[in-house]
Amino acid sequence: MRQAKVHYQGWDIVPFAIETADGNWEASCELEREGPEGLETFQGVSANLVHHDKERALSLAVSDARRKIDDMVADPVFQFGKHDTL
């Protein structure tokens, strides 16, 4: 279930949560921003976080997405989902 967007440092964080078979909640986020060629969407940015409380799962996923944005701001070469192997 898609939740309201959270705005952070020029990005829209789009959290999602689904209820698991065992009654927990699994949440993750996508990122969106307007780029030179229109809307850019980055899927699978945050980890899939599981918690028994839906709001807590969403909060954890949004916090993880914010850390990823902070990493990118600190290192503009940073790419989502890729680890540096120099």
N, C-alpha and C positions, 0 to 999 in steps of 0.2 A: 504494500500500500504506500503510494507516494505521499510525502508530507510536504508542508510549506517550505519554500526555499529559505535558506539562511544566507544573508549577504556578508561576505568577509573579504577584505582587501581586494575589491574589484571582481570577485568571483561570486557565483551563486552556488551554494552547496545544496544539493538536492538529496535529502535522505529518504530511504525506503525501509520499510519493516514488514516482515512476514512472520506469521505464527508458525512455529514448527510442530511436527506431529506430537512431540512430547509436551506441548503447552508453553514452551519458551518462545522468545522473540529473537529473530535474526535480523540485524540491521546493517546497512551499508550506505555509501553515498556515491553520487556522481558529481562532477563539477561542470559548470557551464560558464561561459563568458562570451561576450561579443568580440569577435576577432575581425581582421580586415576583410575576411571572406564570409562573414556572417557568424551565426552561433556555432561555437565550438563546444563539444561535449566530450568529457573524459569519463569513461565508465570504469568501474572497478577500482576507484581511487582509494577508498578506505577498505580496511579489512572487514570481513563478515564477522560482526560481533554479536554474541549470543548472551542474553540475560533473561531472567524470568519476568522482568518488568519491561514493558514495551518502551516507555519513556526513557528508562535508563539505557536500554540498548541503542535507541536513537541518539541520546546524548553522547554515548561513547563513540558512535560512528562519526558524529559531527566533530567531536574533539579530534579524532584521528585525521579527518579531512582537513581541519584547520592546521594541524601539524604538517601535513603534506604541502599545503599552501605556503606555510612559513619556510619550509625547506626550499621550495621553489623560489621564493622571494630572496632568500639568502644566497642561493646558487642558481642563477638564471639558466644554466645549462642543464639543470635537474630535469629528468624525464620521469613521468609517472610509470611505475611498474618496472623500471630498469635500475639495476645496481651498477655503480661505477666499477669497471674493470679495466684499469689503465695498463 
